[in-house]
Amino acid sequence: MARRSCPLSKVYGLLEPGPVVLVTTAHQDRRDIMTLSWHMMLEFEPPLVAIVMSDRNHSFRLLKASKECVINIPTVELAEKVVGCGNTTGAKIDKFKRFSLTPLPAKKVGAPLIAECHASLECRVANTRMVSKYSLFVLEVVHAWIDPTVKNPRTLHHRGYGSFMVAGETIKLKSKMK
């Protein structure tokens, strides 16, 4: 899969629609993949993203210890693997092996990218003030990757209780934004 750097100013367009993501974490000799749909953009530049990750998840412990993660954005072709990752715990299995996902080294963080995802956002924890009360981490995207061969990614959007919507047509409207 070909990859190239993505300008950090373009991260907003990758996350704003709210796709289901696969968050990878790593600490010492442990790594994990967690399916997550509770996220939002907080700032354009530098790109800041908030995620909510329950303290009952194995990934929570890895993120809290390493203060780094990668937000990987899958397309609909990975739907079964996305659900599988969400329905298993990384405390007992290696989800990369179980779901045949390929880890790639990140440029600026210790957690791996997922090769099969069309975009990956390397993140560092920027703020933990709301972790104890809301399990909300504020992350700064420090590097972003996209697969330039994927022109119109069909991402998954969680609708609750096993239902997903697939992103559809993209339209362009006049805007004063860059």
C-alpha positions as CSV (number, residue, x, y, z in Angstrom):
1,M,0.0,0.0,0.0
2,A,1.5,3.3,-1.0
3,R,1.5,6.0,1.7
4,R,2.5,9.6,1.7
5,S,2.5,12.4,4.3
6,C,-0.7,14.3,4.7
7,P,-0.6,18.0,5.7
8,L,-1.7,18.4,9.2
9,S,-4.1,21.2,8.1
10,K,-6.0,18.5,6.2
11,V,-6.6,16.3,9.3
12,Y,-9.9,18.1,10.0
13,G,-11.4,16.7,6.8
14,L,-10.4,13.2,7.7
15,L,-12.1,13.1,11.1
16,E,-14.9,15.6,11.1
17,P,-17.5,13.3,9.5
18,G,-17.1,11.0,12.5
19,P,-16.1,7.7,11.1
20,V,-15.6,4.6,13.3
21,V,-11.8,4.4,13.9
22,L,-9.3,1.7,15.1
23,V,-7.1,3.2,17.8
24,T,-3.8,1.4,18.2
25,T,-1.8,1.7,21.4
26,A,1.5,0.2,22.6
27,H,3.5,0.2,25.8
28,Q,6.6,-1.9,26.6
29,D,5.9,-5.3,24.9
30,R,2.1,-4.9,24.7
31,R,0.0,-3.5,21.9
32,D,-3.7,-3.3,21.1
33,I,-6.3,-2.2,18.7
34,M,-9.6,-0.7,19.9
35,T,-12.7,0.1,17.9
36,L,-13.8,3.6,18.8
37,S,-16.6,5.9,17.6
38,W,-16.6,8.5,20.4
39,H,-14.3,11.2,19.0
40,M,-14.4,14.8,17.8
41,M,-12.1,17.5,16.4
42,L,-11.3,20.3,18.8
43,E,-9.0,22.5,16.8
44,F,-7.7,22.9,13.2
45,E,-4.0,23.7,13.7
46,P,-2.4,22.1,15.5
47,P,-5.0,19.4,15.0
48,L,-6.5,18.4,18.4
49,V,-8.9,15.5,18.8
50,A,-10.8,14.4,21.8
51,I,-11.5,10.7,22.3
52,V,-13.5,8.9,25.0
53,M,-12.1,5.6,26.0
54,S,-13.5,3.6,28.9
55,D,-11.1,2.8,31.8
56,R,-12.3,-0.8,31.5
57,N,-10.5,-1.2,28.2
58,H,-7.0,-2.7,27.8
59,S,-6.2,0.2,25.4
60,F,-7.0,2.7,28.1
61,R,-4.2,1.4,30.3
62,L,-1.7,1.3,27.3
63,L,-2.7,4.9,26.3
64,K,-2.4,6.2,29.9
65,A,1.0,4.6,30.3
66,S,2.5,5.6,26.8
67,K,0.7,8.9,26.3
68,E,0.6,8.0,22.5
69,C,-1.7,6.3,20.0
70,V,-2.6,6.1,16.4
71,I,-6.1,6.8,15.1
72,N,-6.5,4.6,12.1
73,I,-9.5,5.2,9.7
74,P,-10.8,2.1,8.1
75,T,-13.1,1.8,5.1
76,V,-16.2,-0.4,4.7
77,E,-14.1,-3.2,3.3
78,L,-12.8,-3.7,6.9
79,A,-16.3,-3.7,8.6
80,E,-16.1,-7.3,9.9
81,K,-12.6,-6.8,11.3
82,V,-13.7,-3.4,12.9
83,V,-16.6,-5.1,14.6
84,G,-14.3,-8.1,15.6
85,C,-11.8,-5.8,17.2
86,G,-14.6,-4.1,19.1
87,N,-16.0,-7.4,20.4
88,T,-12.7,-8.8,21.8
89,T,-10.2,-7.8,24.4
90,G,-6.5,-7.2,23.6
91,A,-5.6,-8.2,27.1
92,K,-6.0,-11.8,26.1
93,I,-5.3,-11.9,22.3
94,D,-3.2,-10.1,19.7
95,K,-5.8,-8.4,17.6
96,F,-3.3,-7.8,14.7
97,K,-2.9,-11.6,14.4
98,R,-6.5,-12.6,15.1
99,F,-7.9,-10.2,12.5
100,S,-5.0,-10.4,10.0
101,L,-4.2,-6.7,10.2
102,T,-0.7,-5.4,9.3
103,P,1.1,-3.2,11.8
104,L,3.4,-0.5,10.2
105,P,5.9,1.6,12.2
106,A,4.8,5.1,12.9
107,K,7.1,8.1,12.3
108,K,6.7,10.0,15.6
109,V,4.9,7.6,18.1
110,G,5.5,4.1,19.4
111,A,2.0,2.7,18.5
112,P,1.7,1.1,15.0
113,L,-0.3,2.2,12.0
114,I,-2.6,-0.3,10.4
115,A,-1.6,-0.8,6.8
116,E,-5.2,-1.8,5.7
117,C,-6.6,1.6,6.8
118,H,-6.9,4.5,4.3
119,A,-5.6,7.1,6.8
120,S,-3.6,7.1,10.1
121,L,-3.2,9.9,12.6
122,E,-0.2,9.7,15.0
123,C,-1.2,11.3,18.2
124,R,0.3,12.3,21.6
125,V,-1.8,13.0,24.7
126,A,-2.0,16.8,25.1
127,N,-4.4,17.0,28.1
128,T,-5.7,14.5,30.7
129,R,-7.7,16.8,32.9
130,M,-11.0,15.1,32.0
131,V,-9.8,11.5,32.0
132,S,-10.7,10.7,35.6
133,K,-14.2,12.1,35.3
134,Y,-15.2,11.5,31.7
135,S,-12.5,9.1,30.3
136,L,-11.8,11.9,27.8
137,F,-8.3,12.3,26.4
138,V,-7.3,15.3,24.3
139,L,-4.8,14.3,21.6
140,E,-2.6,16.3,19.4
141,V,-2.1,14.9,15.9
142,V,1.7,15.0,15.3
143,H,1.8,13.2,11.9
144,A,-0.9,12.1,9.4
145,W,-0.8,9.5,6.7
146,I,-3.2,8.8,3.8
147,D,-3.3,6.2,1.1
148,P,-3.4,8.3,-2.1
149,T,-4.9,5.5,-4.1
150,V,-8.1,5.7,-2.1
151,K,-10.0,8.6,-3.7
152,N,-13.4,8.5,-2.1
153,P,-13.1,6.4,1.1
154,R,-16.4,4.8,2.2
155,T,-16.1,5.0,6.0
156,L,-18.2,3.4,8.6
157,H,-20.3,5.4,11.0
158,H,-21.7,3.8,14.1
159,R,-25.4,4.1,14.6
160,G,-25.6,2.0,17.8
161,Y,-26.4,-1.6,18.6
162,G,-24.6,-3.2,15.7
163,S,-25.9,-0.8,13.1
164,F,-23.6,1.2,10.8
165,M,-24.0,3.7,8.1
166,V,-21.6,4.0,5.2
167,A,-20.4,7.4,4.1
168,G,-21.8,8.3,0.8
169,E,-21.4,10.9,-1.9
170,T,-19.0,13.8,-1.4
171,I,-20.3,17.3,-2.5
172,K,-18.3,20.5,-2.7
173,L,-19.9,23.8,-1.7
174,K,-18.4,27.3,-1.7
175,S,-16.5,28.0,1.6
176,K,-14.3,30.6,3.1
177,M,-12.3,27.9,4.8
178,K,-8.9,26.8,3.5
